Amino acid sequence: MTSSDRPWTAFYGPDVRSDIEAASYRTISDLIRSAADTYKSAPAFTTCMHNGMNGTLTFEQVDEMSDAFAVYLREVAGLAQGDRVALQMPNGLSFPIAAFGVFKAGCVLVNVNPLYTAEEMARQFQDAEPHALVIVDMFADKIPAATKGHPIPNIIVTRVAEFLPSLPRGIIGLVQKYWDRSVKPIEVPHIRFPEALAAGREHKTRDHVEVDAYHQSVEPDDVACLQYTGGTTGVAKGAMLTHKNLLMNMEQSLEMCPAVQRGEEVALTALPLYHIFAFTLNLLAFYWIGSRNILIPNPRPLTNLKRAFENYKITWMSGVNTLFNGLCNETWFLDSPPKYLKFSSAGGMALQADVARRWEDVTGRPVLQGYGLTETSPVLSFNPIGKTRDGSIGIPLPSTLLRCVDDDGNPVPQGERGEIAAKGPQVMAGYWNKPEETAIVMRDGWFLTGDIGVMEPDGYFYIVDRKKDMIVVSGFNVYPNEVEDCLALHPGIFEAAVIGVPDDTTGEAVKAYVVLNDKSLTKEAIRAHCKEHLTAYKVPKRVEIRDDLPKSNVGKILRKDLRAEDLQAAE
């Protein structure tokens, strides 16, 4: 392919490879071992609580502990290569240990949002059929309802403060148990995470287990991770991300960031590691280059980040528009902006130009906006340092092709609107057990993103519309069908439609239009019903009660008409 076919390569810079022939490692396990051998006693992960209590693990410690967990999974729990292990926990020291242990065991990691309701968990568990679950104790009370009819044979329970020094760990445990009562009794057979590691160590020593043997037969094209997304319908689908997908996207992304220095970076991880952006960039990429990763279990309220900025020389952070905007409105942040920050990366949702400008005014450093999807591991494009354009999603990463196509999949002329299609080593292998759904989005090796874009002659891309009805709330995908199904469960609701509307805080917000059977039903009661079944960010922020909804000739509710009405009302 010539440079005229990829005009964006002119913006790469002299040290950026336009093509990456192969990843530096065959599998993620190989990367983990190599990083530990290189950086040894250097700090790898630090959990920083909002009160300043913290705990740190070195690269050597993470390597040893994840070895122990791999042995536990294979020798004690009896898992085999390719079996799925679900992780459902916030950012903390347990996450990298568990994740790396899953990879070393030759198993497949399934990321699960810890805030999911039991119903949401059940849908994902039914599809992924995990053989083991590592879950934080704060949400373990949901397991009986979530696994009814399809039990998970191995339950491992961890804590937010796991592996912190004994004093802060004990204090936090007492607060959770007796003060805020955030930890409820666990009514299923389980083992505590430290006990699982101890059992793994015992087997490893007694039986002279060679952990590397577990993953020697794992191939680069084998599935490493099931990352769930709703797609066009809202039905949960597991994007099969291979070792090659994740390793290549990690390397592609870092290729665009020449300012990153091996062994010197301190990365702030406020985005949850179960989110694919943080998983690939924060967990894998920055581990590879020997960074110290500051993990924030809960970034809300934003004052929870204050101690991290005070106590650590943060050089890089990832976030979403709402995080950057929120910090720029915090007095403590404005009074003392980070001194060592080199740059920040935005993903998950569109970065507003005003927010980007204000962030750079406050910190003196830019926010680099990227673009991608769960199905693409996730990054497809990036704004190069010093060459950022307002409103643009940047240029394709090395070894990545983007084009705009019409409804038949044919490329449209430059400057014209078309659906963005992508091809590259980061594109998923397909959806787990859903070949028909895979066929809808994969055409002749190209992945159809569902976003309508425009390509400029020099290779910069812009998103101008969304083909899908998907709503993006603070970087998290919300699918109207799922919310509408929830609303339909209420006997007082006759029918409902859900759209996304602009929101200054979250980028978009969920708005529900409902027609009632029970005229006494209030908006507050409708939202309360949704809170029982849906994660908070999926709950309609706005509810409008109507006598009827716009429909097509065949009776299909027309969301586009509702969006047009809302847009007109806002003008």
C-alpha positions as CSV (number, residue, x, y, z in Angstrom):
1,M,0.0,0.0,0.0
2,T,1.4,3.4,-1.0
3,S,1.6,6.6,1.0
4,S,-1.1,8.1,-1.2
5,D,-3.4,5.3,0.2
6,R,-2.3,6.2,3.7
7,P,-1.7,10.0,3.6
8,W,-1.7,10.1,7.4
9,T,1.7,8.5,7.6
10,A,3.1,12.0,6.8
11,F,2.2,13.0,10.4
12,Y,3.9,10.0,12.1
13,G,7.3,11.6,12.6
14,P,10.7,10.1,11.8
15,D,10.9,7.6,14.7
16,V,7.4,6.2,14.2
17,R,7.0,2.9,12.3
18,S,4.2,3.1,9.8
19,D,3.9,-0.7,10.0
20,I,4.5,-3.0,12.9
21,E,5.2,-6.4,11.4
22,A,4.6,-8.4,14.6
23,A,4.1,-7.9,18.3
24,S,7.2,-8.0,20.6
25,Y,5.7,-11.0,22.4
26,R,3.8,-14.1,21.4
27,T,1.4,-14.0,24.3
28,I,0.5,-11.7,27.2
29,S,2.1,-14.1,29.6
30,D,5.4,-13.7,27.8
31,L,5.1,-9.9,28.3
32,I,4.3,-10.2,32.0
33,R,7.4,-12.4,32.6
34,S,9.7,-10.2,30.6
35,A,8.6,-7.0,32.4
36,A,9.2,-8.7,35.8
37,D,12.6,-9.8,34.8
38,T,13.5,-6.3,33.5
39,Y,12.1,-4.1,36.3
40,K,12.3,-6.6,39.3
41,S,12.1,-4.6,42.6
42,A,10.7,-1.4,41.0
43,P,7.2,-0.4,42.1
44,A,4.6,-1.7,39.6
45,F,1.2,-1.0,41.1
46,T,0.0,1.2,44.0
47,T,-3.5,1.4,45.3
48,C,-4.2,4.9,46.6
49,M,-7.3,5.3,48.7
50,H,-9.1,8.6,49.1
51,N,-7.8,9.0,52.6
52,G,-4.2,8.5,51.6
53,M,-3.8,4.9,52.7
54,N,-1.9,3.0,50.2
55,G,-0.1,-0.2,49.3
56,T,2.4,-1.1,46.6
57,L,3.6,-4.2,44.9
58,T,6.8,-4.5,42.9
59,F,7.1,-6.2,39.5
60,E,8.7,-9.2,41.2
61,Q,5.8,-9.5,43.7
62,V,3.2,-9.2,41.0
63,D,5.0,-11.9,39.0
64,E,5.2,-14.3,42.0
65,M,1.6,-13.8,43.1
66,S,0.2,-14.2,39.7
67,D,2.2,-17.4,39.3
68,A,0.6,-18.6,42.5
69,F,-2.9,-17.8,41.2
70,A,-2.2,-19.5,37.9
71,V,-1.3,-22.7,39.8
72,Y,-4.4,-22.4,42.0
73,L,-6.6,-22.1,38.9
74,R,-5.0,-25.2,37.2
75,E,-4.1,-27.5,40.1
76,V,-6.7,-26.6,42.8
77,A,-9.7,-25.3,40.9
78,G,-9.1,-27.8,38.0
79,L,-9.4,-25.4,35.1
80,A,-7.9,-26.2,31.7
81,Q,-6.5,-24.1,28.9
82,G,-9.2,-22.0,27.3
83,D,-11.6,-22.0,30.3
84,R,-13.1,-18.7,31.2
85,V,-12.4,-16.8,34.4
86,A,-14.5,-13.7,35.2
87,L,-13.0,-10.8,37.1
88,Q,-15.4,-8.4,38.8
89,M,-13.6,-5.9,40.9
90,P,-12.6,-2.2,41.0
91,N,-9.1,-0.9,40.6
92,G,-6.8,-2.4,43.2
93,L,-3.8,-4.6,43.7
94,S,-5.9,-7.8,43.3
95,F,-6.8,-6.9,39.7
96,P,-3.3,-7.3,38.0
97,I,-2.5,-10.3,40.1
98,A,-5.8,-12.0,39.1
99,A,-5.6,-10.9,35.4
100,F,-2.0,-11.9,35.0
101,G,-2.7,-15.2,36.7
102,V,-5.5,-16.0,34.3
103,F,-3.2,-15.4,31.3
104,K,-0.4,-17.5,32.8
105,A,-2.8,-20.3,33.4
106,G,-3.7,-20.3,29.7
107,C,-7.3,-19.3,30.5
108,V,-9.5,-16.6,29.0
109,L,-10.3,-13.5,31.1
110,V,-13.8,-12.1,31.2
111,N,-14.1,-8.6,32.4
112,V,-17.3,-7.8,34.4
113,N,-18.4,-4.4,35.6
114,P,-18.5,-4.7,39.5
115,L,-21.4,-2.3,39.6
116,Y,-23.7,-4.6,37.6
117,T,-26.9,-5.6,39.0
118,A,-27.6,-9.4,39.6
119,E,-29.6,-9.4,36.4
120,E,-26.8,-7.9,34.3
121,M,-24.3,-10.3,35.8
122,A,-26.6,-13.2,35.0
123,R,-26.8,-12.3,31.3
124,Q,-23.1,-12.1,31.0
125,F,-22.4,-15.3,33.0
126,Q,-24.9,-17.2,31.0
127,D,-23.1,-16.2,27.8
128,A,-19.5,-16.6,28.9
129,E,-20.0,-19.6,31.1
130,P,-17.1,-18.9,33.4
131,H,-15.5,-21.7,35.3
132,A,-14.3,-19.3,38.1
133,L,-15.2,-15.8,39.4
134,V,-12.9,-13.4,41.2
135,I,-15.2,-10.8,42.8
136,V,-14.8,-8.0,45.4
137,D,-16.6,-8.7,48.7
138,M,-18.7,-5.5,48.4
139,F,-20.8,-7.0,45.6
140,A,-20.5,-10.7,46.4
141,D,-24.0,-10.8,47.9
142,K,-25.4,-10.6,44.3
143,I,-23.8,-14.0,43.4
144,P,-26.8,-16.3,44.4
145,A,-29.3,-14.4,42.1
146,A,-26.7,-13.9,39.4
147,T,-25.8,-17.6,39.2
148,K,-29.2,-19.2,39.7
149,G,-29.6,-22.1,37.3
150,H,-26.0,-21.8,36.1
151,P,-23.6,-22.0,39.1
152,I,-20.0,-21.0,38.8
153,P,-18.0,-23.8,40.4
154,N,-15.1,-21.6,41.8
155,I,-15.7,-18.4,43.6
156,I,-12.7,-16.3,44.8
157,V,-13.5,-13.3,47.0
158,T,-11.2,-10.3,47.4
159,R,-11.3,-6.9,49.1
160,V,-10.7,-3.4,48.0
161,A,-7.8,-3.0,50.4
162,E,-6.3,-6.4,49.6
163,F,-2.5,-6.6,49.9
164,L,-2.3,-3.2,51.6
165,P,-0.2,-3.1,54.8
166,S,-2.1,-4.7,57.7
167,L,-3.0,-1.5,59.6
168,P,-4.8,0.3,56.7
169,R,-6.2,-3.0,55.5
170,G,-7.7,-3.6,58.9
171,I,-9.0,-0.1,59.4
172,I,-10.7,-0.1,56.0
173,G,-12.2,-3.5,56.7
174,L,-13.7,-2.4,60.0
175,V,-15.2,0.7,58.4
176,Q,-16.8,-1.4,55.6
177,K,-18.2,-3.9,58.0
178,Y,-19.4,-1.8,60.9
179,W,-19.6,1.8,59.7
180,D,-20.9,2.0,56.1
181,R,-21.9,-1.7,56.1
182,S,-20.8,-2.0,52.4
183,V,-19.8,-5.6,52.9
184,K,-22.7,-8.0,53.4
185,P,-22.6,-11.7,54.3
186,I,-21.5,-14.0,51.4
187,E,-23.9,-16.9,51.1
188,V,-22.1,-19.1,48.6
189,P,-19.1,-21.4,49.0
190,H,-16.0,-19.4,48.3
191,I,-12.3,-19.0,49.1
192,R,-10.5,-15.8,50.0
193,F,-8.0,-14.5,47.4
194,P,-5.0,-14.6,49.8
195,E,-5.9,-18.2,50.7
196,A,-6.1,-19.1,47.0
197,L,-2.6,-17.7,46.5
198,A,-1.3,-19.7,49.5
199,A,-2.8,-22.9,48.1
200,G,-1.2,-22.2,44.7
201,R,2.2,-21.6,46.3
202,E,1.9,-24.8,48.2
203,H,1.2,-26.8,45.1
204,K,3.9,-25.0,43.1
205,T,6.6,-25.8,45.7
206,R,5.4,-29.4,46.6
207,D,4.9,-30.5,43.0
208,H,7.6,-28.5,41.4
209,V,5.2,-26.9,39.0
210,E,6.6,-25.0,36.0
211,V,4.0,-22.2,35.5
212,D,5.3,-21.4,32.0
213,A,4.2,-24.8,30.9
214,Y,0.5,-23.8,31.3
215,H,0.7,-21.3,28.5
216,Q,3.4,-22.8,26.2
217,S,0.7,-24.1,23.8
218,V,-1.2,-20.8,23.8
219,E,-1.0,-19.2,20.3
220,P,-1.1,-15.5,19.4
221,D,-4.4,-15.9,17.7
222,D,-6.0,-17.6,20.7
223,V,-8.6,-15.7,22.7
224,A,-7.1,-13.8,25.6
225,C,-10.1,-11.8,26.8
226,L,-13.9,-11.7,26.3
227,Q,-14.8,-8.0,26.5
228,Y,-18.6,-7.5,26.5
229,T,-20.4,-5.0,24.4
230,G,-24.1,-4.5,23.5
231,G,-23.6,-3.9,19.8
232,T,-26.6,-2.6,17.8
233,T,-29.2,-4.6,19.6
234,G,-28.1,-4.2,23.2
235,V,-27.8,-8.0,23.6
236,A,-24.6,-8.7,25.5
237,K,-21.9,-10.0,23.1
238,G,-18.4,-11.0,24.1
239,A,-15.8,-9.5,21.7
240,M,-13.1,-12.2,21.4
241,L,-9.8,-10.3,21.7
242,T,-6.8,-12.4,21.1
243,H,-3.3,-12.1,22.5
244,K,-2.2,-10.7,19.2
245,N,-5.0,-8.1,19.2
246,L,-4.1,-6.7,22.6
247,L,-0.4,-6.9,22.3
248,M,-0.4,-5.2,18.9
249,N,-2.8,-2.5,20.0
250,M,-0.7,-1.8,23.1
251,E,2.4,-1.5,20.8
252,Q,0.6,0.6,18.2
253,S,-0.6,3.1,20.8
254,L,2.8,3.5,22.4
255,E,4.3,4.0,19.0
256,M,2.4,7.3,18.7
257,C,3.7,8.5,22.1
258,P,7.5,8.9,21.7
259,A,7.6,11.0,24.9
260,V,7.0,8.0,27.0
261,Q,10.2,6.8,28.7
262,R,10.7,3.2,29.9
263,G,11.0,2.8,33.6
264,E,10.3,6.5,34.3
265,E,6.6,7.0,34.0
266,V,4.0,7.3,36.8
267,A,0.6,6.6,35.4
268,L,-2.7,7.5,37.1
269,T,-5.4,5.0,36.5
270,A,-8.7,6.4,37.5
271,L,-10.6,4.7,34.6
272,P,-11.7,1.2,35.7
273,L,-9.4,-1.5,34.5
274,Y,-12.3,-3.6,33.4
275,H,-12.9,-1.0,30.7
276,I,-11.0,-1.9,27.5
277,F,-9.2,1.4,27.2
278,A,-7.7,1.2,30.6
279,F,-7.1,-2.5,30.3
280,T,-5.0,-2.2,27.2
281,L,-3.2,1.1,27.8
282,N,-2.9,1.3,31.6
283,L,-2.7,-2.3,32.6
284,L,-0.7,-3.8,29.7
285,A,1.1,-1.1,27.9
286,F,2.4,0.8,30.9
287,Y,3.3,-2.5,32.7
288,W,5.4,-3.4,29.6
289,I,7.4,-0.2,29.8
290,G,8.0,-0.4,33.5
291,S,5.7,2.3,34.8
292,R,4.4,2.7,38.3
293,N,0.6,2.5,38.0
294,I,-1.4,4.4,40.6
295,L,-4.7,2.7,41.0
296,I,-7.8,4.6,42.1
297,P,-10.6,2.2,43.3
298,N,-13.3,4.8,43.1
299,P,-12.7,8.2,41.4
300,R,-16.1,9.7,42.6
301,P,-16.2,12.2,44.1
302,L,-13.2,13.7,42.3
303,T,-11.7,14.7,45.7
304,N,-10.8,10.9,45.8
305,L,-8.0,11.8,43.4
306,K,-6.5,14.6,45.5
307,R,-4.1,12.4,47.5
308,A,-2.8,10.7,44.4
309,F,-1.8,14.0,42.8
310,E,-0.3,15.2,46.1
311,N,1.7,12.0,46.9
312,Y,2.9,10.8,43.5
313,K,4.7,12.5,40.5
314,I,2.0,11.7,37.9
315,T,3.5,11.9,34.4
316,W,0.6,10.4,32.4
317,M,-3.1,9.8,32.9
318,S,-6.0,8.5,30.9
319,G,-9.5,9.7,31.3
320,V,-12.8,10.6,29.6
321,N,-14.2,14.0,28.9
322,T,-16.2,14.1,32.2
323,L,-13.1,13.4,34.2
324,F,-11.0,16.2,32.6
325,N,-13.9,18.6,32.8
326,G,-14.7,17.8,36.4
327,L,-11.1,18.2,37.5
328,C,-10.9,21.6,35.9
329,N,-13.8,22.6,38.1
330,E,-12.2,21.4,41.4
331,T,-10.7,24.2,43.5
332,W,-8.0,21.9,44.9
333,F,-6.9,20.9,41.4
334,L,-6.9,24.5,40.1
335,D,-4.9,25.6,43.1
336,S,-2.2,23.0,42.6
337,P,-2.2,21.4,39.1
338,P,0.1,18.4,38.5
339,K,3.7,19.6,38.1
340,Y,5.1,16.5,36.3
341,L,2.4,15.7,33.8
342,K,3.7,15.1,30.3
343,F,0.3,14.5,28.5
344,S,-3.0,12.9,29.0
345,S,-5.0,10.5,26.8
346,A,-8.8,10.7,26.3
347,G,-10.9,7.8,25.2
348,G,-14.3,6.2,25.6
349,M,-16.3,9.3,24.6
350,A,-15.8,12.5,22.5
351,L,-13.5,15.0,24.0
352,Q,-15.1,18.5,23.9
353,A,-12.9,21.1,22.4
354,D,-13.6,23.6,25.2
355,V,-12.6,20.9,27.8
356,A,-9.4,20.1,25.9
357,R,-8.4,23.8,25.8
358,R,-9.2,24.4,29.4
359,W,-7.2,21.3,30.5
360,E,-4.2,22.5,28.6
361,D,-4.6,26.0,30.1
362,V,-4.7,24.6,33.6
363,T,-2.0,21.9,33.3
364,G,0.1,23.3,30.5
365,R,-0.1,19.9,28.8
366,P,-2.4,18.6,26.1
367,V,-5.1,15.9,26.1
368,L,-4.6,13.5,23.2
369,Q,-7.9,12.2,21.9
370,G,-8.1,8.7,20.4
371,Y,-10.9,6.7,18.9
372,G,-11.8,3.1,19.1
373,L,-14.3,0.4,20.1
374,T,-14.4,-2.6,22.3
375,E,-14.1,-4.7,19.2
376,T,-10.8,-3.0,18.2
377,S,-8.9,-3.6,21.5
378,P,-9.8,-0.6,21.5
379,V,-7.6,2.1,19.8
380,L,-7.9,2.8,16.0
381,S,-6.8,6.4,15.7
382,F,-4.9,9.0,17.7
383,N,-4.1,12.7,17.6
384,P,-0.3,12.9,17.4
385,I,1.5,15.0,20.0
386,G,1.8,18.6,18.8
387,K,-0.5,17.9,15.8
388,T,-3.9,17.8,17.5
389,R,-6.9,19.1,15.7
390,D,-10.1,20.2,17.6
391,G,-12.9,17.8,17.0
392,S,-10.9,15.3,15.2
393,I,-10.3,11.7,16.2
394,G,-6.8,12.0,14.7
395,I,-5.1,9.6,12.3
396,P,-5.0,5.8,12.1
397,L,-2.4,4.0,14.2
398,P,0.5,2.2,12.5
399,S,-0.7,-1.0,10.6
400,T,-4.2,0.3,10.7
401,L,-6.5,1.2,7.8
402,L,-9.6,3.4,8.1
403,R,-12.0,4.4,5.4
404,C,-15.5,5.7,5.0
405,V,-18.0,3.5,3.1
406,D,-21.5,3.6,1.9
407,D,-24.3,1.2,2.8
408,D,-22.9,-1.4,0.3
409,G,-19.5,-1.2,1.8
410,N,-18.0,0.8,-1.1
411,P,-15.5,3.6,-0.2
412,V,-17.0,7.1,-0.6
413,P,-15.0,10.0,-2.0
414,Q,-12.8,12.0,0.4
415,G,-14.7,14.6,2.3
416,E,-18.0,12.8,2.0
417,R,-19.9,11.1,4.9
418,G,-19.7,7.4,5.3
419,E,-19.6,4.7,7.9
420,I,-16.1,4.3,9.3
421,A,-14.7,0.9,8.5
422,A,-11.4,-0.4,10.0
423,K,-8.9,-3.1,9.3
424,G,-5.8,-4.0,11.4
425,P,-4.3,-6.5,13.8
426,Q,-6.3,-5.0,16.7
427,V,-9.7,-6.0,15.2
428,M,-11.4,-8.8,17.1
429,A,-11.7,-12.4,16.0
430,G,-15.5,-12.1,16.3
431,Y,-18.3,-12.3,18.8
432,W,-18.3,-15.3,21.3
433,N,-20.7,-17.9,20.0
434,K,-22.4,-15.4,17.7
435,P,-21.4,-16.0,14.1
436,E,-24.5,-14.3,12.7
437,E,-23.7,-11.1,14.7
438,T,-20.1,-11.3,13.6
439,A,-21.1,-11.4,10.0
440,I,-23.1,-8.2,10.4
441,V,-20.1,-6.1,11.4
442,M,-17.3,-7.9,9.5
443,R,-17.3,-7.5,5.7
444,D,-14.3,-8.8,3.7
445,G,-11.9,-8.3,6.6
446,W,-13.3,-4.8,7.4
447,F,-15.0,-4.0,10.7
448,L,-18.0,-1.7,10.4
449,T,-17.9,0.7,13.4
450,G,-21.4,2.1,13.2
451,D,-20.0,5.6,13.3
452,I,-20.4,8.1,10.4
453,G,-17.3,9.9,9.6
454,V,-15.4,12.1,7.2
455,M,-11.8,11.8,6.1
456,E,-9.9,14.9,5.1
457,P,-7.4,14.6,2.2
458,D,-4.4,14.5,4.5
459,G,-5.8,11.6,6.5
460,Y,-7.4,13.2,9.6
461,F,-10.8,11.7,10.5
462,Y,-13.9,13.3,12.0
463,I,-17.0,11.7,13.5
464,V,-20.1,13.5,12.4
465,D,-22.9,11.1,13.4
466,R,-23.7,7.7,14.8
467,K,-25.4,5.0,12.7
468,K,-26.2,3.0,15.8
469,D,-28.7,4.1,18.5
470,M,-26.0,3.6,21.1
471,I,-25.7,6.2,23.9
472,V,-22.4,7.0,25.4
473,V,-22.6,8.2,29.1
474,S,-19.2,9.2,30.5
475,G,-17.5,6.8,28.2
476,F,-19.8,3.8,28.9
477,N,-22.1,2.4,26.3
478,V,-25.8,2.3,26.9
479,Y,-28.1,0.5,24.5
480,P,-31.6,1.7,24.2
481,N,-33.1,-1.8,23.8
482,E,-31.8,-2.9,27.2
483,V,-33.3,0.2,29.0
484,E,-36.5,-0.2,27.0
485,D,-36.8,-3.9,28.1
486,C,-36.3,-2.8,31.7
487,L,-39.1,-0.2,31.4
488,A,-41.4,-2.8,29.8
489,L,-41.1,-4.9,32.9
490,H,-43.1,-2.4,34.9
491,P,-46.8,-3.2,34.8
492,G,-47.7,0.5,34.8
493,I,-45.8,1.2,31.6
494,F,-47.6,0.5,28.3
495,E,-44.6,1.2,26.0
496,A,-41.4,3.1,26.0
497,A,-38.6,4.5,23.9
498,V,-35.1,5.6,24.9
499,I,-32.7,8.0,23.2
500,G,-29.5,9.8,24.0
501,V,-29.6,13.6,24.6
502,P,-26.7,16.0,25.0
503,D,-25.6,16.5,28.6
504,D,-23.0,19.0,29.8
505,T,-21.7,16.6,32.5
506,T,-21.7,13.2,30.9
507,G,-21.6,14.1,27.2
508,E,-24.9,12.2,26.7
509,A,-27.7,11.3,29.0
510,V,-30.4,8.6,28.8
511,K,-33.9,10.0,28.2
512,A,-36.9,7.8,28.3
513,Y,-40.3,8.5,26.7
514,V,-43.1,6.4,28.2
515,V,-46.7,5.8,27.7
516,L,-48.5,4.7,30.9
517,N,-51.1,2.1,31.8
518,D,-51.1,3.5,35.3
519,K,-51.6,7.3,35.1
520,S,-50.6,7.7,38.7
521,L,-47.1,6.5,38.0
522,T,-44.5,9.2,38.6
523,K,-41.2,9.9,36.9
524,E,-39.4,9.3,40.2
525,A,-41.1,5.8,40.5
526,I,-40.0,5.0,36.9
527,R,-36.4,5.9,37.7
528,A,-36.5,3.9,40.9
529,H,-37.8,0.9,39.0
530,C,-34.8,1.2,36.6
531,K,-32.4,1.5,39.5
532,E,-33.5,-1.9,40.7
533,H,-32.5,-3.6,37.4
534,L,-29.8,-1.4,35.8
535,T,-26.4,0.0,36.6
536,A,-26.6,3.6,37.6
537,Y,-25.2,5.1,34.3
538,K,-27.9,3.2,32.3
539,V,-30.8,4.7,34.4
540,P,-32.7,7.4,32.5
541,K,-31.7,10.8,33.8
542,R,-34.7,12.3,32.2
543,V,-38.2,10.9,31.8
544,E,-41.0,12.3,29.7
545,I,-44.5,10.9,29.9
546,R,-46.5,11.1,26.7
547,D,-49.9,10.0,25.4
548,D,-48.3,8.2,22.4
549,L,-45.0,7.6,20.6
550,P,-44.2,8.2,16.9
551,K,-44.4,5.0,14.9
552,S,-43.8,3.8,11.3
553,N,-46.4,2.3,9.1
554,V,-45.6,-1.1,10.5
555,G,-45.8,0.1,14.1
556,K,-42.1,0.4,14.9
557,I,-41.3,3.2,17.3
558,L,-39.2,5.9,15.6
559,R,-36.4,6.9,17.8
560,K,-35.1,9.3,15.1
561,D,-38.3,11.3,15.3
562,L,-37.9,11.6,19.1
563,R,-34.3,12.7,18.7
564,A,-35.4,15.3,16.1
565,E,-38.1,16.6,18.5
566,D,-35.6,16.9,21.3
567,L,-33.1,18.7,19.2
568,Q,-35.7,21.2,18.0
569,A,-36.9,21.8,21.5
570,A,-33.3,22.6,22.6
571,E,-32.8,25.2,19.9
